[in-house]
Amino acid sequence: MNVRRLIPTAAAGAVALSLVTLTACSGSSGGADTSDGRLDVVASFYPMQFLAERIGGEHVRVDTLTKPGVEPHDLELKPRQVGALSDADLILYLKGLQPAVDDAIAQAGVKNTVDAASLTALEKHGTETGGHEHGEHSDEPGHADEGDQDGAHEGHDHAHEGEGGTDPHIWLDPVKYTEVAKGVGSAMAKADPEHAADYRKNTDALVKQLTALNGRYQQGLKNTATRTFITTHAAFGYLAERYGLEQEGISGVDPESEPSPARIKQLQTIAREDKVGTVFFETLASDKTAKTLARDTGLRTDVLDPLEGITDRSRGTDYLTVMDANLTALRKALGAR
Protein backbone atom coordinates (compact mmCIF):
# COMPACT_ATOMS: atom_id res chain seq x y z
CA MET A 1 0.00 0.00 0.00
CA ASN A 2 1.28 3.45 -0.85
CA VAL A 3 -0.39 6.34 0.87
CA ARG A 4 1.90 9.17 -0.08
CA ARG A 5 -0.25 12.28 -0.11
CA LEU A 6 0.86 15.00 -2.48
CA ILE A 7 0.01 18.69 -2.30
CA PRO A 8 -3.06 19.52 -4.43
CA THR A 9 -2.16 21.02 -7.81
CA ALA A 10 -3.22 24.56 -6.95
CA ALA A 11 -1.40 24.48 -3.61
CA ALA A 12 1.70 23.02 -5.20
CA GLY A 13 1.75 25.87 -7.69
CA ALA A 14 1.49 28.43 -4.91
CA VAL A 15 4.26 26.74 -2.94
CA ALA A 16 6.55 26.60 -5.97
CA LEU A 17 5.90 30.28 -6.78
CA SER A 18 6.59 31.28 -3.18
CA LEU A 19 9.85 29.35 -3.20
CA VAL A 20 11.02 31.03 -6.39
CA THR A 21 10.14 34.47 -5.05
CA LEU A 22 11.73 33.96 -1.63
CA THR A 23 14.87 32.40 -3.05
CA ALA A 24 15.30 35.23 -5.53
CA CYS A 25 14.88 37.85 -2.78
CA SER A 26 16.88 36.38 0.05
CA GLY A 27 18.75 33.28 -1.04
CA SER A 28 19.54 30.53 1.43
CA SER A 29 21.13 31.02 4.81
CA GLY A 30 24.40 29.41 5.65
CA GLY A 31 25.00 29.93 9.37
CA ALA A 32 24.01 31.58 12.62
CA ASP A 33 23.31 35.04 11.23
CA THR A 34 20.16 35.96 13.20
CA SER A 35 20.05 39.26 15.06
CA ASP A 36 20.36 37.61 18.47
CA GLY A 37 23.03 35.16 17.34
CA ARG A 38 20.83 32.08 17.63
CA LEU A 39 20.64 29.42 14.93
CA ASP A 40 17.25 29.42 13.19
CA VAL A 41 16.24 25.76 12.86
CA VAL A 42 13.19 24.45 11.01
CA ALA A 43 12.11 20.91 11.95
CA SER A 44 9.68 18.97 9.78
CA PHE A 45 7.79 17.31 12.64
CA TYR A 46 8.03 16.50 16.34
CA PRO A 47 10.84 13.88 16.48
CA MET A 48 13.09 16.31 14.59
CA GLN A 49 11.92 19.21 16.79
CA PHE A 50 12.80 17.27 19.93
CA LEU A 51 16.35 16.65 18.73
CA ALA A 52 16.81 20.26 17.67
CA GLU A 53 15.64 21.60 21.03
CA ARG A 54 17.57 19.14 23.18
CA ILE A 55 20.82 19.42 21.25
CA GLY A 56 20.59 23.10 20.34
CA GLY A 57 19.55 24.32 23.76
CA GLU A 58 19.80 28.07 24.25
CA HIS A 59 21.70 28.55 21.01
CA VAL A 60 18.81 27.74 18.67
CA ARG A 61 15.38 28.99 17.77
CA VAL A 62 13.25 26.05 16.58
CA ASP A 63 10.14 26.18 14.41
CA THR A 64 8.26 23.06 13.33
CA LEU A 65 6.29 22.66 10.12
CA THR A 66 3.87 20.16 11.68
CA LYS A 67 1.93 21.79 14.49
CA PRO A 68 0.58 19.80 17.49
CA GLY A 69 -2.46 17.74 16.59
CA VAL A 70 -1.72 17.60 12.86
CA GLU A 71 -1.16 14.14 11.37
CA PRO A 72 2.30 14.48 9.73
CA HIS A 73 1.48 12.27 6.73
CA ASP A 74 -1.33 14.68 5.77
CA LEU A 75 0.66 17.91 6.04
CA GLU A 76 0.17 20.54 3.35
CA LEU A 77 2.53 23.50 3.43
CA LYS A 78 1.43 27.12 3.42
CA PRO A 79 3.44 29.91 1.76
CA ARG A 80 4.43 31.23 5.19
CA GLN A 81 5.96 27.87 6.09
CA VAL A 82 7.80 27.80 2.80
CA GLY A 83 9.22 31.20 3.66
CA ALA A 84 10.48 29.81 6.95
CA LEU A 85 12.26 27.09 5.04
CA SER A 86 14.08 29.54 2.81
CA ASP A 87 15.13 31.70 5.75
CA ALA A 88 16.35 28.86 7.96
CA ASP A 89 19.95 28.40 9.00
CA LEU A 90 19.39 24.66 9.42
CA ILE A 91 16.61 22.30 8.31
CA LEU A 92 15.99 18.91 9.94
CA TYR A 93 13.60 16.53 8.21
CA LEU A 94 12.98 12.87 7.45
CA LYS A 95 12.80 12.18 3.74
CA GLY A 96 10.07 9.78 2.71
CA LEU A 97 7.61 10.58 5.49
CA GLN A 98 6.05 13.82 4.24
CA PRO A 99 6.03 14.24 0.45
CA ALA A 100 4.97 17.89 0.62
CA VAL A 101 7.93 18.69 2.86
CA ASP A 102 10.35 16.73 0.69
CA ASP A 103 9.33 18.70 -2.40
CA ALA A 104 9.57 22.10 -0.71
CA ILE A 105 12.94 21.39 0.89
CA ALA A 106 14.38 20.18 -2.41
CA GLN A 107 13.51 23.55 -3.94
CA ALA A 108 14.45 25.72 -0.94
CA GLY A 109 18.18 25.16 -1.41
CA VAL A 110 19.18 25.78 2.22
CA LYS A 111 22.86 24.94 2.66
CA ASN A 112 22.57 23.19 6.02
CA THR A 113 19.83 20.65 5.33
CA VAL A 114 19.90 17.37 7.25
CA ASP A 115 17.91 14.31 6.20
CA ALA A 116 17.57 12.05 9.24
CA ALA A 117 17.05 9.09 6.93
CA SER A 118 20.66 9.48 5.78
CA LEU A 119 21.99 9.16 9.34
CA THR A 120 20.95 5.54 9.92
CA ALA A 121 20.05 2.46 7.90
CA LEU A 122 16.43 2.23 6.75
CA GLU A 123 14.59 -1.08 6.36
CA LYS A 124 11.29 -2.33 4.98
CA HIS A 125 8.42 -2.85 7.38
CA GLY A 126 4.72 -2.16 7.36
CA THR A 127 1.39 -3.87 7.31
CA GLU A 128 1.44 -7.64 7.25
CA THR A 129 -1.45 -7.80 4.79
CA GLY A 130 0.36 -10.34 2.66
CA GLY A 131 -0.31 -13.05 5.21
CA HIS A 132 0.91 -13.85 8.66
CA GLU A 133 2.66 -17.19 8.46
CA HIS A 134 2.48 -18.57 11.98
CA GLY A 135 5.48 -20.53 13.05
CA GLU A 136 7.84 -18.37 10.99
CA HIS A 137 8.06 -15.35 13.24
CA SER A 138 10.67 -15.32 15.93
CA ASP A 139 9.91 -15.58 19.64
CA GLU A 140 13.51 -14.85 20.50
CA PRO A 141 14.63 -11.61 22.18
CA GLY A 142 15.49 -8.61 20.02
CA HIS A 143 18.75 -7.78 18.37
CA ALA A 144 19.81 -4.65 20.21
CA ASP A 145 23.30 -6.07 20.58
CA GLU A 146 23.43 -7.99 17.33
CA GLY A 147 24.86 -6.87 14.05
CA ASP A 148 22.49 -8.85 11.84
CA GLN A 149 19.08 -7.18 11.67
CA ASP A 150 17.63 -9.17 8.79
CA GLY A 151 15.20 -12.04 8.79
CA ALA A 152 13.21 -11.09 11.89
CA HIS A 153 9.94 -10.96 9.97
CA GLU A 154 10.20 -13.55 7.23
CA GLY A 155 6.93 -14.61 5.64
CA HIS A 156 5.41 -11.11 5.63
CA ASP A 157 4.62 -8.91 2.68
CA HIS A 158 6.03 -5.58 3.72
CA ALA A 159 4.74 -2.35 2.27
CA HIS A 160 5.31 1.18 3.46
CA GLU A 161 5.73 4.74 2.36
CA GLY A 162 9.20 6.11 1.93
CA GLU A 163 11.67 5.80 -0.87
CA GLY A 164 11.95 2.29 -2.24
CA GLY A 165 9.26 1.07 0.17
CA THR A 166 11.44 1.75 3.21
CA ASP A 167 9.94 2.47 6.62
CA PRO A 168 10.67 6.02 7.84
CA HIS A 169 9.63 5.49 11.50
CA ILE A 170 13.23 5.25 12.74
CA TRP A 171 12.63 7.42 15.83
CA LEU A 172 10.61 4.62 17.48
CA ASP A 173 13.81 2.57 17.79
CA PRO A 174 15.94 4.26 20.50
CA VAL A 175 19.11 2.83 18.96
CA LYS A 176 18.45 4.29 15.52
CA TYR A 177 17.23 7.53 17.05
CA THR A 178 20.55 7.73 18.89
CA GLU A 179 22.39 7.48 15.57
CA VAL A 180 20.25 10.30 14.21
CA ALA A 181 20.89 12.42 17.31
CA LYS A 182 24.64 12.11 16.84
CA GLY A 183 24.31 13.20 13.21
CA VAL A 184 22.16 16.17 14.16
CA GLY A 185 24.70 17.22 16.78
CA SER A 186 27.48 17.15 14.20
CA ALA A 187 25.37 19.15 11.74
CA MET A 188 24.67 21.85 14.33
CA ALA A 189 28.34 22.09 15.23
CA LYS A 190 29.18 22.53 11.55
CA ALA A 191 26.47 25.16 10.99
CA ASP A 192 27.41 27.10 14.14
CA PRO A 193 31.08 26.40 15.01
CA GLU A 194 31.11 29.07 17.73
CA HIS A 195 28.89 26.87 19.93
CA ALA A 196 30.14 23.48 18.75
CA ALA A 197 31.33 22.47 22.22
CA ASP A 198 27.87 23.01 23.68
CA TYR A 199 26.23 21.03 20.88
CA ARG A 200 28.60 18.13 21.52
CA LYS A 201 27.92 18.30 25.27
CA ASN A 202 24.14 18.34 24.74
CA THR A 203 24.38 15.49 22.24
CA ASP A 204 26.34 13.36 24.69
CA ALA A 205 23.73 14.00 27.40
CA LEU A 206 20.88 13.03 25.09
CA VAL A 207 22.71 9.92 23.89
CA LYS A 208 23.02 8.78 27.52
CA GLN A 209 19.26 9.24 27.99
CA LEU A 210 18.44 7.32 24.81
CA THR A 211 20.86 4.54 25.75
CA ALA A 212 19.14 4.25 29.12
CA LEU A 213 15.76 4.16 27.36
CA ASN A 214 16.96 1.31 25.16
CA GLY A 215 18.09 -0.54 28.29
CA ARG A 216 14.65 -0.14 29.86
CA TYR A 217 13.01 -1.57 26.74
CA GLN A 218 15.44 -4.48 26.58
CA GLN A 219 14.86 -5.40 30.19
CA GLY A 220 11.15 -4.64 30.22
CA LEU A 221 10.34 -6.74 27.16
CA LYS A 222 12.75 -9.59 27.81
CA ASN A 223 10.20 -12.02 29.24
CA THR A 224 6.62 -11.80 27.99
CA ALA A 225 3.69 -14.19 27.57
CA THR A 226 3.36 -13.26 23.89
CA ARG A 227 5.60 -11.44 21.41
CA THR A 228 2.78 -10.21 19.13
CA PHE A 229 0.94 -6.91 19.31
CA ILE A 230 -1.81 -5.47 17.09
CA THR A 231 -1.92 -1.78 16.24
CA THR A 232 -3.88 0.41 13.84
CA HIS A 233 -0.85 2.19 12.41
CA ALA A 234 1.97 -0.07 11.28
CA ALA A 235 4.59 2.36 12.53
CA PHE A 236 6.38 0.12 15.01
CA GLY A 237 8.40 -2.13 12.71
CA TYR A 238 11.78 -0.90 13.95
CA LEU A 239 10.72 -1.11 17.59
CA ALA A 240 9.33 -4.62 17.08
CA GLU A 241 12.44 -5.81 15.30
CA ARG A 242 14.77 -4.27 17.86
CA TYR A 243 13.14 -6.10 20.78
CA GLY A 244 12.10 -9.34 19.10
CA LEU A 245 8.40 -8.53 18.86
CA GLU A 246 5.87 -9.08 16.07
CA GLN A 247 3.87 -6.10 14.82
CA GLU A 248 0.49 -6.70 13.19
CA GLY A 249 -1.03 -3.61 11.57
CA ILE A 250 -4.79 -3.43 11.13
CA SER A 251 -4.89 -0.92 8.31
CA GLY A 252 -1.24 -0.62 7.40
CA VAL A 253 0.47 2.73 7.06
CA ASP A 254 -2.73 4.75 6.82
CA PRO A 255 -4.41 4.81 10.25
CA GLU A 256 -7.65 6.12 8.72
CA SER A 257 -8.13 3.38 6.10
CA GLU A 258 -10.57 0.52 6.54
CA PRO A 259 -9.17 -3.02 6.72
CA SER A 260 -10.67 -5.70 4.49
CA PRO A 261 -12.94 -8.39 5.96
CA ALA A 262 -10.21 -10.90 5.18
CA ARG A 263 -7.69 -8.88 7.21
CA ILE A 264 -10.08 -8.67 10.16
CA LYS A 265 -10.58 -12.43 10.06
CA GLN A 266 -6.84 -12.94 9.85
CA LEU A 267 -6.25 -10.71 12.88
CA GLN A 268 -8.86 -12.61 14.85
CA THR A 269 -6.94 -15.80 14.15
CA ILE A 270 -3.63 -14.16 15.08
CA ALA A 271 -5.08 -12.83 18.33
CA ARG A 272 -6.34 -16.28 19.28
CA GLU A 273 -3.23 -18.23 18.32
CA ASP A 274 -0.71 -15.73 19.70
CA LYS A 275 -2.69 -14.97 22.86
CA VAL A 276 -3.04 -11.29 22.04
CA GLY A 277 -5.20 -9.47 24.57
CA THR A 278 -4.95 -5.83 23.46
CA VAL A 279 -5.52 -3.82 20.30
CA PHE A 280 -3.58 -0.54 20.21
CA PHE A 281 -4.69 2.75 18.70
CA GLU A 282 -3.03 6.18 18.64
CA THR A 283 -3.80 9.73 19.70
CA LEU A 284 -3.65 11.55 16.32
CA ALA A 285 -5.95 9.17 14.42
CA SER A 286 -9.42 7.70 14.83
CA ASP A 287 -9.76 4.78 17.24
CA LYS A 288 -12.86 3.46 15.44
CA THR A 289 -11.19 0.52 13.67
CA ALA A 290 -9.26 -0.61 16.73
CA LYS A 291 -12.33 -0.49 18.95
CA THR A 292 -14.42 -2.36 16.38
CA LEU A 293 -11.85 -5.14 16.13
CA ALA A 294 -11.51 -5.28 19.91
CA ARG A 295 -15.27 -5.50 20.38
CA ASP A 296 -15.61 -8.28 17.79
CA THR A 297 -12.78 -10.30 19.31
CA GLY A 298 -13.30 -9.57 22.99
CA LEU A 299 -9.99 -7.73 23.35
CA ARG A 300 -9.00 -4.65 25.32
CA THR A 301 -7.85 -1.38 23.74
CA ASP A 302 -4.97 0.86 24.74
CA VAL A 303 -2.77 3.61 23.32
CA LEU A 304 0.58 2.96 21.60
CA ASP A 305 1.77 6.38 20.52
CA PRO A 306 3.83 6.63 17.29
CA LEU A 307 5.12 9.96 18.61
CA GLU A 308 4.45 11.95 15.48
CA GLY A 309 3.30 14.86 17.62
CA ILE A 310 2.75 15.86 21.25
CA THR A 311 -0.70 17.08 22.34
CA ASP A 312 -2.64 17.34 25.60
CA ARG A 313 -3.82 13.77 24.92
CA SER A 314 -0.28 12.41 24.90
CA ARG A 315 0.83 10.23 27.81
CA GLY A 316 3.84 12.39 28.47
CA THR A 317 5.31 15.78 27.70
CA ASP A 318 8.18 14.80 25.43
CA TYR A 319 9.75 11.94 23.48
CA LEU A 320 11.29 10.23 26.48
CA THR A 321 8.23 10.26 28.72
CA VAL A 322 5.90 9.09 25.94
CA MET A 323 8.30 6.28 25.01
CA ASP A 324 8.27 5.19 28.65
CA ALA A 325 4.45 5.24 28.56
CA ASN A 326 4.58 3.08 25.43
CA LEU A 327 6.83 0.62 27.24
CA THR A 328 4.37 0.40 30.11
CA ALA A 329 1.51 -0.24 27.67
CA LEU A 330 3.47 -2.91 25.80
CA ARG A 331 4.49 -4.71 28.99
CA LYS A 332 0.89 -4.86 30.12
CA ALA A 333 -0.42 -5.99 26.73
CA LEU A 334 2.29 -8.63 26.23
CA GLY A 335 2.10 -10.03 29.75
CA ALA A 336 5.61 -9.05 30.77
CA ARG A 337 7.09 -10.83 33.76
C-alpha positions, 0 to 999 in steps of 0.5 A: 500500500502506498499512501503518499499524499501529495500537495493539491495542484493549486497548492503546489503551484502556490508553494513553488511560486513562493519558493522562487520568489523567496529564493530570488529575494533572500537566497539561502542562509548558511550559518548563525546570522540571526540578530540575536546570534541564535541558529534558526532551525526548522524541523519537519515534525516532532521527532526532529523538533525534539532533537533540535531543542535538546541538542541546540539548547539556548543557542537555537530557535526552533520552528516546526512545520507540523503543528501539534495535533496535525497528522504528519502524513497529511501535512500541506505547506502554506506559503508562510511555512515555505518562507520559513524554510528559505530563511532557515539556518538549518533544516531537519527533516525525514525524507520519505515521510512527508512528500509535501515537505520533501518537495519544498525542501528540495527547492528551498536550497538551504545549505545546512539541510539534514535528512535524518534518513541518511543518518541511519540504515532504513529497512522495509516494514509495514502492514502484514497484509500479505499473510501472517505465516504462523510458526515463521516469526521469531519468539527470540529476544530482540537484536539490540546487541546484534549486528544482523538485523535481517530475517526477523519478519520472514513470511510477511509482505512488507509495504510502506511509504518512503523511498523504495518502500522503506519504513521512515519510523526510525525514531521509534527505535531508540538505537536508531534515534541515537544514531540520528541524534549524533548526526544532528549534533554534528550538523549543528556544530558545523552550521554554528562552530562558535557553539560546537562544544555546547552542541557536543555536550548536549548530544552526549547527554541526550545519547546517555538518555536514549541509551538508558531508554533502550536498556529499559526496553530491553529489560522490560520486554525480555520475558513476555507471555506473547511477542505479538501486538496489534496496532492500527498504524503499522509504525512500530516495525523498527521497535518490534524488530529491535526487541524481538516482537511481532507487529500486526497492523490493522490498516497498514500505514494509513491509520484512517483506512478501513481493513478488508474483511479478510484482514479482520478475520486474519487478525482474529486468528492471530489474536487467538493463536498468539494470545493477544489481549490488546488492540492498540490505537493512537492519539492523532488518528481515529480509534474506530477501527481498533475499537471495532476489532476489539469488540468483535474479538473480545480484546482490550484497547490501549494507546501505543503512541507513534510519537508523530506529535505531542498534544494534551492527549499524549501520555507524556510531555516529550519523546522520552516520557511518551516512550516510557508510557509506550513501554508500560503499555506494551508490557501490560499488553504482552504479559511481561514478567 
